[in-house]
Amino acid sequence: MSFHLLALRPEPGLAATLEKARAMGLAITGQALSAIRPLGWECPDPAGIDGLLIGSANAILHAGENLERLTAKPVYAVGEATAAAARAAGFTVAMTGSGGLQGVLDAIAAPCHLLRIAGEEHVPLTPPAGVTFAEVIAYRSEALPLDPAAPLLASGEALVLLHSAATASHFAAECDRLGLNRARITLAALGPRIAAAAGEGWDAVHTAARPDEVTFLQLAFDLCLQARSIPSQPLRQP
């Protein structure tokens, strides 16, 4: 048995995942199951903002012209990909997390008032004492059809990489629409909330130990290695 990875995240994250996976020697196909659409938003007075809380590179890439009013503010980024996007846009990165945006928020010294630039689908956060944040919604994810990936999913060899809860939920609905057998599909999710959003009935659901791309792709690598080590079972004779 062998797995063929299927990544379903939107660009530009999809291209980055494909590049990293192929550098690890993994067989992978990519299809964007959603597209990011910018939304209009009002920028609060920059004078009252101490920094920006950013949970996705999409917040930098799709926030539009309002972002130019905030380039003097330090960025507190969820991970390295988000931090890299912020630096490329001219920001200084004050902190880069590795275990989710709540962990970044918990490590920020008080007093501090932040602006969180987020998408419509975002994780609720609880600030520590002395830290506050305002929130604006700068983009949304638009669902796309799964049809091109149907043959791979029907083969029984797909290991599907799920990077968000919205993608996981839409993927499950699309599999049902296409009449695909969930029991022949293996999932790998970036976190428990994402795994839960995919629902039940899959052959197996694996969750990364930490919500970062390096850990996630290492999980995929280990699952592929494990699958290759299992000998093929002979067909049962009637």
N, C-alpha and C positions, 0 to 999 in steps of 0.2 A: 504494500500500500504506500502511496505517496500523496502529499498534499500539494495543491496549487493554491497560492494565496490570492484572495480577491480583496482589494482595497476599495472602499466606496466613499472616501471623503472628498469634499470639494477642492478645487484648486485655490491657492497654490500648494496646499498641504499634500494633495494627492501626488504631485510630481516629486516632492521631497521624500515621501514614504516609498515610492517606487524606486527611487535612486538608492536609498539606504538599504532596502531589502535586497535589491539586485547586487549591491556591493557585498552583501553577506552570502551570496550564492543562492538566494531563494528564488524559486519560480513564482512570479507574481503578475497579475493582471490588474489594471486599474480602471474603474469607471466611477465618475462623479455621480453620486445618487442625489446630490443637491447642488444648487448654485447659490452663491452669496449675492444678495441684492442690497445695495445701500439704502438707508432710510434718512429722511431729514430729521435733524435734531437741533435743539437750541443749546448753545454753549453758555454755561454760567460765567459770571464775572471771573476771569482768570486770577484777579487779585485775591480772591478768597480760597484759592485752591493751592494746596501744598504739593500735590503730586498726582499722578495718574495711575489707577489700578487697572491693569490690562490682563484679561484672561484668555485672549486669543490674538494671533497675528491679524485676524480679520478686522479687529477693532482699529488697527493701524492702517491697514490696506484699504478699508472701505469707509472710513469715517468722514472723508470729504474735506472741504475747505475749512471747516471749523477747527480742524486739527492744527492748522497753522497758527492759531491764536495761543496754542498750548505748548509749543516746542521748547519753551524755557522751563517747563515743569519736569521733574524727574519721574521716570517710569518704574513702577513696581510690576514686574512681568511674571506670569505664571510659569514660564519655562524658557529655554534657550531660543527656540524658534521665534517666540514672541519678542524676546529681547533683541534678537537679530533684526527683526522687522522694524522695531522701534529705533534702533541705531541707524538703520538705513534711511529712516525718515527724518533723521537729525536730532533725535532725542538722546538724552543721557539716561542710562539705566542705573537706577539706584539699588535694585535688588532683583535677582533672578531666582525663582523658586524651582522646586523639583518634585513637589508632592501635592500640587493643587493650590488654587488661589486662596483658600482659607488659611493655609499654612503661611503664605506670603503676608496676608493681612495680619495674622497673629504676631508676626515678627517685626512689624513697623512700630517705631518708638512714638509714644504720645508726647505732647499733643500733636495731632495731625488731622487735616481734613482733605480727603481725596475725592477725585472724580473718577468713578468707574464707568468706562466706556464698554458697553456690552452688546450682545446680540439678543434677539427676542427670546431665544432659548438660552438660559443661563442659570448657573447654580446659585441658590440663595447663600448669602454670607452673613456672619455675625462679627462685627468689629469688636476688638478688645477695648477695655476702658481707656478713655481719652482719645480714641481714634474714631472718626466719623467719615462717612462718604455719601456723596450724592451719586445718582445713577442716571445715565442716559442710554437710550437704545439707538444704536447707529446702523444696524444691519439686521437682515433676516435671512433665513435659509429657505430656499424654494425647492420643494421636492421634485425629483425627476424620475422617470420610469426605469425599471430594472431590466427590461426585456433583453438588452444585448448580453447580459451575463447569464441568462437562463440556461444555455447549454452547459456551461461550466458547473452551475449549481445542480443541475440534474445528473451530472456524472458521478456524484458521490465522492469526489476528490477535492471539493472546495473547502478551504479554511478561510472564513470571512472575517476580515478585520473591521471592527466597529469602533469608531473614534468618538461618537456622540450619541446621546440618548435619542435625539430626534431621528438620526440616521437609522438607529437600531429599530425603532418603532416603525418607521416607514419601510425598512427592509423586510420586516416580518409581514407587514400588510401586502407588500408587493409579491412576496413568495406565495402567499395565499391566493392572491389575484391570478397569478400565473399557474397555479395548481402544482407548485413544487412541493416535494415531500420534505418536510422539516427534518425528519429522522435521518435523512441522507446528507445533512449539512452540519458542519462543525463551525462554531463561532469562537472568536477571541475578542474580548471586550477590554477597552482601556481602563474601565473601572466598574465597580459593582452596580452603580446606578444605571450604567449603559447596558450591562448584562440583563438587569431586571426589565429594562424597556423592551428587550427583544422577545420577552415572553418565554413560553415553554414549548417542548416537543422536539427540540433539536437533538442531533446525535450526541453532542457534548457542547458545553459552554465553558470556556476558560477565561479567567480574569487576570490581568497584569497585577503583579505585586505592588507596583507603584504606577501612578498615572503619568508616565512620561514615555516618549517614543522609543528611547533606547531599551528600556525594560520591556516595552510592548513587543518590539521586534525580536528581542531575545526570547520571549515566550513563544513567538511564532517559529523561530529557528529551532527551539527545543522540541516543539510539537512535531515539526517536520522530521527532525532526527529520530524522534520516538516512533513516528509512523513508518519510517523506512526500516527500522530495526525489527518490526513485527513481520514475521514470515507470512507469505500469502497462504490462505487456507484453501485446500483442495475442495473442489465442488463435491457436494454429497451426491452419492449415487442413489437413485430411487430403489 
